[in-house]
Amino acid sequence: MKFLNDIINEVDTTTNLLLFPMDTARDKKDKQGFHWTLLVLDLRTRTWLHYNTMPPRGKKKNIFLEDAKQMKQAVTDILNMQLLYRGMTVLEDHTKIISKECPRQGFSVDCALYVCEFIERLVQVQEIPKEFEDKDLMSKKRAHIVWLILTDIPYCWRLEDHIERMKTLEFVKNNKDLFIDDDDQQ
């Protein structure tokens, strides 16, 4: 909750959107998430939007929307305290979350990439379409992110650095006696 408080403390009259990427677990006992969705509070219209690239089929319980409802309530409680303190109009508790139609991820594990794309579009004040025109968009996005990671100096992996590390490890292995105290050998 401290993290949520920190974010909400930054909200002012120029804030248009609050974006909450959410990683939902399969069930409450599972500590590790398995699917990313995006909850959005549009402060201009005071509406809550939920983007899910893998909505449940049939009558299955929508655990992603249930998580979003819990987040909405936590945000509303904290934000309303801030708004009251500042003499501003509070959010209504009974406001429903609108599940927005958005591109489906299909049989892939790209839900986080979709959420990143949605965030980029929302920040650039673009609509999120029901389908992406470019069917290879997520493959391109994944390749671009890999490229960013691999070329992020000084954090990238470079062959030259790897060779140096291997030489150092080989030197240490071949010269253990230089690195072990006489006391440690006893």
N, C-alpha and C positions, 0 to 999 in steps of 0.2 A: 504494500500500500504506500510505502514511502515514495517509491518511484512514481506512482500515480499522482500523489500529492505534488511532487516536484513539477510534473508536467502541467498540472492544472493551475499551479501557482503562476505559471507563465502566461496564462490566458488573459487577454485584454480585449479592448473594443476593436482591435485590428485583426483578431484571430477569426478566421472564417471556418476552418475545419479542424477537427481533432481526429486523428487517424490511429486506430488501434489494430495492428496486425495481431492475430490470435492463433496460437497453436493449440488445437484441441486434442485431448487424449481420447482413446477408444472408450474408456469408462473411467469412473471417478477413482478407482484403485490404481490405475495406470498413471505413473508420474510423468511419463514421456509422451509428448504429443505425437500426432501422426498426420494431421491435416491443418494447413494454414487457411484462414479466412480473414476478411477485413471488415471491421466495424468502423463506421464513420459517423461522427456527429457534425452535422452542418449547422453551425451556430447562426448563420444568416437566416435560415428557415426553421431552425430548431427541430430538425428531423434527424432520425437515426436511420442509417442505411447499413445493410449487411450484404457483402459480396462473398459468394461461396461457389467455387468452380466445380464442386462435387456435392450438390444437394442430395439428400436421401431420396430414395425411390419408394413409391407406394406409401404405405402407412408406417414406415419406420420412423422412430423418434428422431427428431432433428437435434442431435447433441450439439451441433455447431451453433444453432440458434439459441439453445439453452445457455451455452457459455456466453454468447453475446448478450443475452438478457442479464446475466449476472454482472458482466462488465458494465453494461449500461447503468445498472442500479448503483454500482460502486462509484462510477463517474458522476452520475447525477447527484448522489449524496454529497460527494466532496465538492463538486462544482457549485452546487447550490449554496453551500456554506460560504464559498468565496464570493459568489454573486450577491448574497445577502449582505455580507460585510462591506461590499463596494456600493451597496444601494442600487443594485441592478435587478432586473426581472429574473426570477429563478426559472429553471426548467420544470416542466410538468412531469410528475412521476408516471402518469398513465399513458404517455406517448408511446406508441407502438414502434417496433423496429420494422422497417420495410425491407423485405428480402428483394434485392435487386437482381433482375435477370442479367447474367453476364456470361462471357465465354466459358465453356466447359473444358476441363482439362483432359477428359477422356481417360485412357488407360496409361497414364504417365504419373510421375512423381514430381511434377512441376508446380504444385500448388503455391509454393513460396515464390516462384518466379512470376506467377500470375499476380500474386498480391503485390509484388514489387512493381509490376507494370501498371496495376490499378493505381497505386500510390503516385507513381510518376505522372500518370494522366490527370489525376485529381489535382495535384499540385500545379500542373500546367493549365488548369481550368479546362480540361477536355472531358467529354462524356466517355463513359465506359460503354463500348458497344455490346450488343448481345453476342456477336461473333467478331473475331478479328478477321480483317480482310486478308492479311498475310498469314497463311496456314503454317508457315515455318517460323513465326515470330518467336515462340518460346525456344526453339533450337538456336536461333540467332542470339537471343538474349542470354542463354546459357553459355554459348561460345564467347560472347562479349564479356560476361562476368569472369569466365576463366581467364581470358586475355588480360583483364584488369588485375586479377590476382597475380598472375605470373609475371606481369611487368611492373608491379608496384615496388619500385626501389625504395627503401632498402629491405622490404619484406619478401621480395620474390626469391624463388629458388633459382640459383644460377649454377650452371655446370662447373664453372671455375671454382666457386665456393665449395661445391660438393667434392671436387677433386682435392682441394686443400684439406677439407675435413677428413677425407679418407686417408690422406698422407699422414695427418696428425694422429689419427687412430692407429694406423699401422706402426708409426714411430713409437707410440705409447705401448702397444702390444709387444713390440720387439725389444723394448727397453724397460720392462716392468720394474726391474731392480732399481732404476733411477727414481721411480715414483713411490716405492714402498719403503716405509721406515723400517729400520732394523728391529724396532720394538714390535712392529706389526707382524713380523715374520715368526715371532716366537710363540 
